[in-house]
Amino acid sequence: MMRVREPVVAGQFYQSDGEKCRQAMDALLVDACQPDFSSQKLYGGLVPHAGWSYSGAVAATVFATLADSFAPDVIIMFGGVHRSSVDVAAMFGDGNWETPLGPVPVDGRLAERILGQTNLIVDDVFAHEQEHSLEVQMPFVAALFPYAKVVPIMVMPGPKADAVGDAVGRALEAYQYNAMIVGTTDLTHYGPNYGYIPEGVGGEGNRWARLVNDRRFIDLVQNMRSDSVVDEAQTHKNACSSGAVAATLAAVKRIGATCASVLAHTSSAEVFVAGGGREPSDSVGYAGMVFK
């Protein structure tokens, strides 16, 4: 029996109706500012994973830029771990991920080959049941990469996260896959609701979170420091899925990437104020990057 991962945050983080989901995505893509990387090879990207109304524009910019770069046969997707109790990286190794725009197939053969490279990853479909970080990306994959398969992997923020990514990169290298790698994290979760207010509540604190604390993490990503991002996030609370980022960096480095470019960086507070709202007491950072 084919394994199917049903949407669990459709209707909350993004639209559950197929037509409305397509309309919302088209609106995000129309506004996406895509830099020209035609003279450079892109290997993948880093996207946020909040509700589309807050972080969708950043994610759309990254996915649109990658789609203009090349058409992969498979997309490795490294996600965070928000609800599961897994203590190793967890792969969804076979079947389909359903989206309002249709199913996205998992590349079971590549999944087997990756599992053969390392004991740091297990095939655990149940770990993905309630995790949203990869689900919110799947409609973009379905729309912009209709012929690509995926291999979804959740990565804990631990000392072996970069080794997980390196093992995936080795498999891609060994079997010469035409692959793209996409990782996801949100950045500083700031404010009373997150129990983190070192620079006060409101505008000044929110700006510090984006301009200073987020920037510390972004700088490490730009310098491809897969060995440092987990410790940085745990010390300064500036990324919720640093394990996924470490794995992403290690994997793209293995297949040839040497640097990263920031396409967009904002926060939920900045988006809310730009939409006419008053400065909120809480804020979450979002960055979109590509690896080249």
C-alpha positions, 0 to 999 in steps of 0.5 A: 500500500502506498504511503500518503502524507495528508496535509495537516496545516492546510486551511491554517498556514495556507489555503486548503482549497485547490483553486484558492491555494493556486490563487494565493500562490500566484499572487505571491509569485507575481510579487516575487523579486527574482535576481538574475543568476543566469551566469551562475549555477544554483544548488538550492535554497533556504526558505521560512515556514510560517503561514503564507500571509507572513513568510510566503513572499520570502519563500516564493522569491526563493522558489521562483528564483530556483525554478528559473535556474534549472529543473531538478529531477529530485528535491531534497527537503530538510525540515525542522522538528517542532512537534515530534520526539525523534532523536535522529533524522527522520525521512519520509522514504516512499509514497506521496505528499498530498497538497491542494494542488495535487500529489508530490511523489517521493523518490523511494529509490534515492531514499534507499540509497541515502539510507545506505550511506548512513545510520544517522537517518531512519525511515520514519513516516510517522515522525512527519505526521504533525510537522508543518515546516516541510508541508508549507513548501510542498504546494510550491514544489507541486506548482513550480517543479511538476516533474520533480520528486522529493525526499523529505527529511526532518533534522534535529538540531544536534552535533551530527546535523551537518553529518546528515547533510554530508551523507545525503550529498555523498549519495547525490554525488555517487549516483550523479543525481540532478538534484536541488536541496531546499532547507527551511528555518524561521529565525529569531522568535522574539517577544513575551510569547516566546519568553525572549525579550533581551532588548525590551518589548515592541519596536526596538526589540523587534528591530534588534531581533531582525537587524542584529540577532537574525543577522548573526545567523544569516552571516554564518549561513552566508559563510557556509558554516555548517559546523557552527549554525546549531551552536549559534542558534542554541546560544542566541535563539536565532533559528528554530530549525538549525539542524535543517540548516546545518544539513542543508549547508553540508549537502550543498557544499558536498555537491559544489556550492561555495557561498550563499546570497540573501534574496529577502529578509523580513519579520512578522512584525515588519510584515504586520506593520507594512499591512497597516497594523500597529507594532506587535509585541512579538516577532519572528524573522524570515530569510530567503537565500540561495546557494551557488 
